Amino acid sequence: MAETRVAVFGAGGKMGRTVCRAVMDDPELVLSAALDPRLTGIDLAQATGINGTGMQIISSPEGLAPGSIDVAVDFTRAEAAVANALYCAGAGIHAVVGTTGISEHEMARIQEAFANSSANCIVAANFAVGAVLMMKFAAMAAPFFETIEVVELHHENKVDAPSGTALATAKRMVEARRGEPLLADPTTSSLEGARGYELPGGVRVHSLRIKGMMAHQEVVLGTTGQTLTIRHDSYDRSSFMPGVLMAVKAIRDFPGVTVGLDPIVDARLRF
């Protein structure tokens, strides 16, 4: 079986460097290109500490040789990720996108582009398999509880709040309740935001940005005489790599745009 040729957008960033290493360590994949406009022309070893490739970082996907890439992985910022995804759709390159903060309008553009492309796209707010299962378990539990709140905790440099994972979790729980309202919040407070942000459907989300943390989320559900807490913790960026590599290898089997890793995880479930 031929190796899958992978390009990494944002290769000089913290997530990009981790993806590059994970791709190089996987015998089924080959790192074929590294892109980062901030580091154009710099040797990959100098930028990431990954030796032995002899690869120089290029600035944009226009610099890729036609037909040289099978899958591109993107952990950049939302504006760049949208442009990169649209390029990939036009060039017939599969895209695995982990960038959060992409608007509904821009997501619609990506979906339209890949609907007319020979390539596929997977967009996921969180590539930690444990986080995917956390969201699934939370949706399963939501119909049985009358109060639900989400607390997401991330490192101090995360720019979007609430996190994409928290928003996705809340949306899935609301959908699972099928219109059944949560208990109304009777709290009155003069301090705006003290009760977090109430999303459509009544789920409240609280965002913490704490130095020393990575990516963490807790879903607390309560009803008469009991509570259920579902928590996931990512302590290191390596926690996202099994999900990223799983998406890279499975993307050919999922036409168009797939949002979230659920279909890939579901295919592995035994119940």
LUMLUMRO-644408 format. One record per residue: x, y, z of N, C-alpha, C in turn. Coordinates in steps of 0.05 Angstrom, whole numbers, plus 5000, padded with zeros to 4 digits. Atoms other than C-alpha are relative to their C-alpha. Layout:
BEGIN
XYZXYZXYZ
...
This chain:
BEGIN
501749765000500050005000501850255000
498449765002502850684980499750175024
500249814978504551185034498350244992
501649765004499851775042501850245003
498349775000503452425026498550235014
501449814983501752955078501550274999
499049734997502653715079498950115026
500949884974502254105145500050304997
500249714999499654815146500550105028
499249904974502355235203502149835013
498050204990508254765210501750115022
498249894980512155245254498650055027
501549964975506555315306500249765018
499850214981505954885368498649754991
501450235010500654435339501249904974
498850085026503954435270502549845004
497550154994510554195299499349725010
500950264989506953635336498949834978
501150155023503253425273502349904982
497750085016509753415233501449765012
498750224987512952955284498349744998
501850235000506852495287499949874972
500150105028506652435211502649854994
497450135006514052275207500449745015
499750244984513451745261498149774991
502050205009507751385225501049864975
498950135023510150855176498150014975
501949995023503850935132499950284988
500149725010504951685122502850114994
497549875006510352125093499550305000
500249715000511352865108501250114974
499049915026511853175039500250304997
499849705002510953925052499350125027
500649854976511054415110499650294992
500749735009507755095102499750185024
500349804980508255715145501150274990
499049755012508556425117501950165018
498149864982512356675179502849894998
497450145000518056185166500949924972
499450075027518656175091503049974995
497350045007525155885067501849885021
498450114978527455645135499949694999
499950294999529654925141498249895022
501950124980524554485177501349935026
498650084975529754245226500550245018
499549764984531354955248497450105013
502549894991523955135256498749815021
501650194984521454495289501749815016
498350194987527454095313499849724988
500250255014525653535265502249974980
497650025017532053305232499649794978
499850215020533452895170498150034976
501949975023528153165122501350164977
498949835020532353685085497950184988
502349865011525654035075500150305009
500349724994524754785071497050075002
502849924996518355115095499250194977
501049825021514255445039497750175012
501849804988509556035048497149944995
502950035007503055825014499649754983
500550245016499655234980500550034970
499349965028500955554913502849904993
497350105004508055324923500249694999
500050295001506054584924500249914971
499850125027507954174863497349864995
502550135006501553934828500249705003
500050294997499753224848501949895021
498050094981504953204904498949945028
501250024973500153194964497449854998
502650144998494552714983498250135021
501649894978492253025049501550245012
498949784986493453705081498850025028
501049964973492853815156500450295008
499949714994491254515181499250065029
500549904973491854795251501050295001
499249725001492455535235497850175012
502249834991487756125247497749984980
502550055016480656145220500250124972
499949875026481956635163501849844981
498150155016487956245138498949724994
501050275004484555565147497950004979
502149995021478655775104501350024973
498749975025483156005048501549754992
498650255006487355375053498149784992
501950215007481254925052498850044972
501149945027478455274990502149934979
497950085019485155184956500149704996
499950295001485254444974497749894983
502350105015478254344946500550044970
499549955028480354664880502249834989
497750155009486754264877499749705002
500550284997483653594894501749875023
498550094977487453534960498149965024
501750044976483853225020501050195022
499349814979483753695080499049915027
500850064973483753545154500550265016
499849734989482254195191499349985030
500449994972483054275266499750295011
500249724992482555035267497150065010
502649934990476755305309499450294993
500749735005472955955302499150064972
501049965027470655845230497050065001
502849924999463956205220498349824984
501950165015457755875194500150074970
499949915028458256295130502449884986
497650115012465456075118499849694998
500450295001463655355134498349924976
501750055024458255385081501650024974
498349985023463455615031501749754996
498350245001467955025049498349764990
501750225008462154545042499350004971
500649975029460254814974502449934983
497550065016467454774950500649704999
499450285000468354054971497849834987
502250145014461553854943500649984971
499349995029464454034875502949924996
497250085002471353724888500249705001
499350284998474453044880501149925027
498850044973477353134950497950025022
501849994976474153075019501350175021
499149834978474753485082498849915027
500950054973474253335156500750245017
499749774983473253925203499249925028
500750094973473553775278501050215020
499349814979473554235338502049885019
498250134981477453715378500849734989
499050265011481753135354500849805021
499550194979482552815422497749805000
502150205002478752165417498349995026
501449984975476952225491498050225001
501949785001473752895478497649944982
502250095017469652595421498149835016
501750184984467152055468498650165022
501349844980465752575522497550144988
502349875012461152955474497849804994
502050215006457752305454498649925026
501250084974456652095527498250235011
501649774990454052805544497350014986
502550005015448952765488498249775008
501550234990446752075512498650075026
501049944973445752345583498050235001
501549754999442453015566497049975003
503050024997435152775559499149925028
500850114974435252495630500550205023
499449814979437353135667498750274994
501549755002433953805679501850255000
498149775000440054255688502749904989
497550085013446454245647501850254998
498149785004452654695649502649884990
497550085012459254655612502250195010
497749844993465954895639502349914982
497650075017471754925589502350165010
497649884989478755075612502349964981
497850025019484455235565502350185008
497649844995491355545564499550294994
500549715000492156295568500250124973
499749885027493656395494497849934981
502250085018487256095466498350254994
501249755008483856655426497049994999
502950015002476656405419498749905025
501550094976471556325475497150054994
499450264990467555915485501649834979
498550175019471755365454498149864980
501750145020469255005392498949745012
501050254988468754365433497750055018
502249944982464354695485497450074985
502349935016459754985432498849754987
500950245013459354315396498649825021
501250164979457853955462497350105007
502549884992452354435481497949954978
501850035022449154395412499049714999
500850285001449053635413498249935023
501850064978445953615482497250114996
502649885006440454095462498549844979
501350165020439053685400499049745011
500850264988438753045442497550035017
502449954983433353365486497550044983
502249985019428953465424497950205009
501849784994425954125447499150015029
500750004972424953925520501750215015
498549794988426854555559501449925026
498750034974431854565616498550175021
501249844979429754855683501050294996
499349725002429655615681501950085022
498049914981435455965716498850235016
501249794984432556385774502050215010
497949834989439156735788499750294991
499849715007439257495791502750095010
497349924993446057825791500550274987
499349745012448758525781502749984985
497550035014455258245753499649844975
500550135025454458095680502149784994
498250235006457357425660500649825023
499450174976457557135730498949724996
501250275005453056565706500949894973
499150105026456956455642498350114977
501549925023453956515573497949804993
502250185006447156215558499749974970
500350065028446955875491497149934994
502750095007440555725452499549725011
500650264987437155155488500450005030
499749974971439055405557502549905013
497550094989445855075566501950235004
498149784994450755545600502949904998
497250075003458155545583501750205014
498149844985463755805627502849954988
497450025012470555945596502250105019
497749924983476955955637502549994983
497549995014483756145609502250015022
498350044977489055895657502849924991
497250085007496655885649500649745014
499450264989499155185659498249784991
501950205010493054845629500449964970
499950065029492354535560497250034989
502850005010485154345540498449815017
501550164981480054105590497050084998
502849945001472454065592498549825020
501750154980467353865645497150074994
502949975003459953755633498749905025
501350074975455753765696496949994994
502950035004448553495692498849935026
501350054975443653485749497049974998
502950034997436753255767499549925029
500750044972433053065831501849805014
498450174983437952795882502549894988
497650115012443652665834501350194980
498649865022448952955788501749804986
498250155016453152675733502150194988
497849835010459952975715501649844980
498450135022463452795649502350194994
497749825003470453075643502149874982
497750095016476053025593502350195003
497649834997483153285601502149924979
497650035018488553375548502350145014
497849884986495153485583502350084982
497949945019499453535521498949984972
501049995027498553675447500149724986
499850275011500552955433497349855003
502650134996493552765458498250024975
501649965024490653025392501049834976
498850135023495252625347498749744991
501450245009491751945347497550074983
502349925015485452295323500750134973
499149885026489152705270500849784981
499150215018492552095242497749824991
502350165007486051705244498450144978
501449855021482752255203501550004974
498450005025488452295153499749734985
500250265013487951545140497249934991
502750075007480351515137498650194981
501449795014478752145099498949924972
500950085027478051805031497249875001
502550144997472051425058497650175008
502149824991468052045078499750234981
500349805021465652445018499050275010
500949734993464453195021501450105025
498949894975465453555088498749845023
500850134976465053155152500750175024
499549834976464253565216500349825024
499550174977467353215276501049734993
498850275004470752545285497949785005
502050204992464252195305499749774980
500450225019463251805240502349805000
497650185000470351535244500049845026
500150144975469751365318497749805000
502350185001462851055307500649744985
499450245016465750585255501749805016
498350174983470250305310498649895025
501450084976465050225364498949724996
500950285002462849515380497249975012
502750034989455949675409498250204986
